[in-house]
């Protein structure tokens, strides 16, 4: 009998004891997932025709739904607080059953081009929701008024969809909303004067690539945006109220509209890092204060600007496409000598 054969009965005994012990631990394991949440998750899976993405949502594999993919449970309450479907071809509509995950705080539906239909009213039943991201999908129809009743929202991203109609003013009723991205849709009408009711700083408003018309609401002069993007709409008028020495805005994109104002009279804030005014009707001179900025991006082409490009800062580090197609700009980097 070899040494290995001699100790085989002992090894079998140890293995048996280990299996019995492990089995006892497994049976004694506390299932953290709330049964109501588990049932709702399974109904969401059925509504989506049991996609492979949700293969882990299976009680025969793991009864504790807090271990399933595409979600997170609160470590204290063990209720599902985060649900996220990312970059997968999930078909159909947003399951209304999501509204039954009443402790949900974050919902992300990202890059789901085959997901169609409207934004379901069942989201109204998510009182704790503070993060809502539904982007790069096939969703259509209007932005629903009921979003204004989600009082805990701080982040709203509905970009890269097929949403139509006006921007509902009810969004302004959300008291702590600090990030709004409605870009890359088919929204029409004017920007509601009450859209941004906050007076804090570092607010982000992104409405680019829509069909919006009219001018910037005068109420915006009170807002200290961190980022504002209004590119590729049909907007017009003056942008002066968005500038000022006391502002802290870093990113400002206004290109391809019909804005018309005197650039010379703007008060440029020192925090500005990116500015795009191209393809508008801006006139006057480039302010000398622009030479004192640490600009990462600048484009003022296709306007009606005149005068010498100020020297200093990073203004000469950009190529001529930043400045060309203006009425009478001159100086470096343009190959036009000033008189």
Order of alpha helices (4+ residues) and beta strands (2+ residues): alpha-alpha-alpha-beta-beta-beta-beta-beta-beta-beta-beta-beta-beta-beta-beta-beta-beta-beta-beta-beta-beta-beta-beta
